[in-house]
Amino acid sequence: MSLRHRHLRQISSILPRFSSGYHCQPSTRSLNSVASSSNRFLHECNQMNNRFSERFSVSFRHSTISQPSQDPPFAIHLLSFIESAFDQLQGPYHCWLNRVDGNKDSLKKDGTFLIVATRFFENSEKVGCDVVVIFEKVKLLQQRFPWLRVIGFQDCSSLCSADDRSQLVQLIMKEYITIPILLSNKRFSELTDGASYILSKDFKNPLIFHEKDLELAMLNKAIEELSMQNQVNSIALHNLKSSWSKEAEIIKEPHFCSALQNLLLYFPACISVDESAERLFLSDSNHHRIIIFDGDGKILDSIGSCPGFEDGEFESAKLLRPAASFYHATEDCLYIVDSENHAIRRADLERRVLETVYPTSSINKKSNSLWTWIRYKLGFGSDADVKCEKHGSQTLLCPWHLIKSGDNNFLIISRSFQTLWVMEFASGEIIEVVKGFPNILELCRHLIMEKLSLLKKMPDYLLQCQTDTDLALEGFPYTGLISSVTTFQNHVVMCDTVGQGVLKLSRESGICSSFQFSNLRMLGLPYWLSFPLERFYALAAGLSTGQTDHIQQLSLLPGKVDIQLSIDIPADTELVEPLHESCIWCQARGAATEVSVVEGVAGSAEKVGVAQKWYDELDNLAFSTPESELVMEDDIATADTNSEDQRIHIDCVVNTSPGTSEVIIYAALYLKLRRNPVLQDDNQEKFAARIAEILNPERIEDFGANSCIQFLLKSNIDLRDLIFIKPFHVRIKFNCQDHPKADNSKDIILTDSSINIDVSLKA
């Protein structure tokens, strides 16, 4: 026994020492000492040592206690490569996704970085559920540490094939990925199929964590320690010149292939129904709104104005990527999973008011003073306004599905199906948390199976499209879609996140078709087309010329100016519906006041667009009343010619004073490709390329354009039926001299002018 013990001690003296993160080679002194006692024993042990070295020479941290490793060669080389790629969006060995060119903040190489290195996709294979878990963790870390700069990294054999591009678009849309992702054709063989988290300050001294057996608390602690060295003022995060900055301005959204945001629907993810009133509630998730429509596709109402977290009337309330919903008939309320806000909201459909059920907000208990209301509207509410268990086990994290159980409770399930929260319906309190898919399935198997039975009635080719980048839970391939399907009358209704629409399958005939949406004016002007009023006043130079369709400068006498815009849309497109005043945002700055109406809607006393209402009330802007008829001079383009050309007309009445002023006009034109009754053309590739070109003719790069095209081609609908938004932006600048004086040199002469401006939209 003593001889065996001595041999074991000799073996241990020459084996490499292992720490929790990386390995150390044995010292020369140890080897010489053992060699002097037994050459034969050393020879055998050296062979063993070589085998261990071959196995562990490029390894790091296989411990299950998730201790980080420091300075492995692979991590240093990877960080060096990422740092070198910062200066170019695309190069011979890399390509950036989701990064805005010219964004000064994104180009800084100092700060605390978290590199998430994994294979988000590989040769168009299905992405496993671990990717969903990865992004849930990333979003939690971003919520806890707003100053943390997260970057995704994947090495791939090529900088994305056509299939990879379409899958990337789907992945970014489904997971709402806002972090920049670096793709590289340089191979880093040390990367495993799981994720590696590389934490670094200024790209130095990296710490490595593996996704497998990762204890998030340890990664959280490491970031907190770095935060002591990197105190960041949260006010400087958004880097705006105006102190008026609202919450919506600092919320990041996915940038890659952002032209898809101009589709009528942008990732319609979940749907619920009110059978008695024949209403359907669609979560237009990436547009941050709930659309209410009837069985004929007529839009009845919309909940949500822009991304954020704010209660209030439907026009001003804010959601952040709403998911599943449940209609409660007794209350006439719609309960909504506000996914990215990690909250449950309730929409009172009679009063048209949105409020928060969970987490509870102390702002409702505060004094309803005017100053409190103004601070809340400006986004200056304190973090203490929301009372919840901070990052506790009961805190909602990326909730997605909502099921009403038989015992009058809500079952809320995360997107990854790894966590279920049981919420008491009456109190809004979380009374139980269930971890792991097997346990979740045991609790609500029959409710999930009921939804899956509806999905199985849909054609297989439609389900395959939806699940290309969805969860692949063993034995339940379509589980991630349970909130995207419901029954309505004699139809099975399902969200189409590839075709960006809503499908309905007749139970009698088995025919599958899409809802044709109408009454689009109820959606108003989309939030991403208009700029808040304070941005015009805060930025001296205004907006860049590249963002406008038309700029014109005029010198006129002060007084009333009648303006008519005549707009030519692309020849191969057509308006889905006539342009309505609710889809127009018009604002004057400087020495002018104005009101804007669509031609033919005369005498309307309603202010222009929902987006402008709040600013009108806050700033007490003076608007002139539109006249019943606009007088246009004969030498300007006539109305008859415009009517024959089928152009779109927007009339503005502007009251100008001496000085300089500017009129800014935004409009949302809902278009689709025109069908040619003579030519029987069904070339989907041509239609997809044309839509991509119209959506974003200038800013889109080749990589983004091809990705958009490949994504559109995955749809099973005729792309000529796809409704999209063509943004319209015009700026008219006036330079007005002093009023002319009358003969008595005391009175001034009021001057009325009229102008006609022709605009041809770029496409």
C-alpha positions, 0 to 999 in steps of 0.5 A: 500500500505504501509503495502504491501511495508513493507512486501516486505522489510521483504521478501527481508531481508531473501531471499538469496543474489544472485550475478552474479555467485553464491549465498550467504545464509542470515545472522543469524542476519537478521533472528533473527531480522525478527523472533522477529517481526513475527514468523508466517511470518518467518515460511512462508518465511523460507519455501520459503527460503528452496525452493530457497536453494534447487533450487540454492544450486549447481547452478552458473551464470545464468545471461545473461550478462555472468559474471563469478562465483568464487569458486563453490564447483563443479568447485573446485572438478572438478579441483582437480580431473583433477589435480590428473589425470595428472600423468597417461594416464589411471586409474580406473576412467579416460582416457586421449585422445590426450595426449602424454605420456612422454611429459614434457610440457603437465605434468606441473600443473602450468600455466593458464588452460581453462577447456572445460567441456561438453558432446561431445558425449553421448551414441552414439547420434548425436553431436549437432552443438553446439560442432562445435561452441565450438571448433571454440571458443576454436581455436580462444582463442588458436590463441589469447593466445598461452600460454593458456593450454586448456583441454577438459573434459567429464563425462560418465557412462563408459570409452567409449563403442565400438560405442563411440570409433568410434564416438570419432575418427570421432569427433577428425578427423572432428573437428581437436581436438588437445587439450587433453581430459579427460574422467571420469566415475565419474559423475559431475551432475552439468554439463549441456548439454551445455559447461562450461568454467572453467578458472583457474591459477594453478588449483586455484580460478576458474572462470566459464562461460556457453556456453549459452549466453556466451560473448566471449569478457568477457572470452577474458578479463578474460584471458588477466587479467591472462596473466599479471600474466603469461607472457610466452616467445613464443620462449620457447613454442616448447622447442626445442634445435635448434635455427633452429626450423621451423613453422611446428615443433610447429604445434600440430596435433591430437594424439589420434589414430594417426596411421590413419595418415598413411592411403593414405587419412586422412579425405578427406573433400571437392572436386571440379572439372575442367570439361574441363581438366578432373581434380578433386581437393581433399582436403586431409584435415588432411594431409594438401594438395590438391590432383589433379587427373583425372577421372581414379584416376591417381594422377597428382599433389599435393599442399602442403608439410606440415602443416603451412602457407607459399606461394611458389611452390607446393612442398614447400608451406604450408597449414593448413587443407584445406577445400572447393575449387573453380576452376576458368577456366579463370585464371586457378587457384584454390581458396582454403579455408585454414581453420585452417589458417583462410585464402583464398589461390590461386593456379596458376596451370600453374606456380605451385605456391600457394599465399595468397589472404586473409589476405593480406601479407606484405612480398610480398611487402618487399625487395626480398633479400636473407636474407628476403627469408632465414628468411621467410624459417626459420620461423622467419617472424614477426607477423606483416607480415600479415595485417588484422583486428585483431580479428575484425568482418570481420576476417575469423574464421574457414572458411570451405565452398566456393561458387561462387555467381552470382554477381562475389563474393565469399560466405565463410561460417564457419564450424558451419554455424553461419557466412558468409563472402562475399568476393569481387572476384577482390580485395579479400576484405570482404565487408559483414558479415552475422550472423546466419544460417537463414540469411545465408540460406536466402542469398544463399538458392538456392546454398545450395539446389543445393548441397543438391539435389546432396547429396540426390542421394547418397545411404542413408546408405552412408549419414548416416555414414558421418553425425554421428558426423556432423551438425544437422541443423533443416530441413537440415540434410546434410548441412555440406556436401555441399562442399564434393559433386560435379558432374563430367562427368556423375557421382556424386562424394562425399568424403567418410570421413569414408572409407577415399576415394572418391565415384562416383555414375553413374547417368545411372546405379546407381552403386556406386564405389570408385576411385582407385588411382594410380601414388602415387609417385606424393605424395612423402614422407609424411612430418610426416615420415621424420625429418628435417635435423637440428634435426639430428644435433641439438640432440646429441643422434639423434632419439630414437631406438624405432622409427627405424625398423633397426639399424646396426653398421659397421667398414669399411675402408674409401672410397666408400661404396655400400649399398643395403637394402633388405626389407621384407614386411609383408606376408599378404600385397602387394605393390600397386605400385613399390617403387619410389625414390620420396618416399625415404628420405636419409641423411648422417651426420658426415664424409660421403656424399651420394645419394640414388636411388631405384634399377632399376632407375639408372643414375637419376640426381634428388635429393632424395625426395621433403623433402630434396630439400630445405636442399640441397640448403641451406646447399650446401651438397655434394652428389656423383653421382650414378653410372649406376651399383652397384657392389655387392660382390659374398659373399653377397646375390645375386640379383636372390634370392632377386628377387624370394623373391619379396623383395624391394631393396634400393641402396645407394652409400656412400663416407666415410672419417675417423671418425664416420658417419651415414646414415638415410633412410626413405621410404614410402611403399604404401601397401594394404592387399593381397587377397587370391584367394583360401580362400573366406574370407570376415571377416572385423573384422580381416582385420580391426585388421590387418590394425591397427596392421600394421599401428602402431605395438608398440606405439598404446595403447589398447584403441587407437587400439580398437578405430582405429578398430571400426572406420575402421569397420564403412566403407562400403568398402572392407578393402582389398582395403584400401591403407595405408602407412607402414613407413620404417626407417633404421639407419646405423652407420659407424666407419672408421679408417684412410686411409691405406698408400701405400708402399711409406708411402706418398700416401693413398689407396682408398677402395671400400666396399659393404654391404647388409643389410636385414630388416624385417618390424615389423607387 
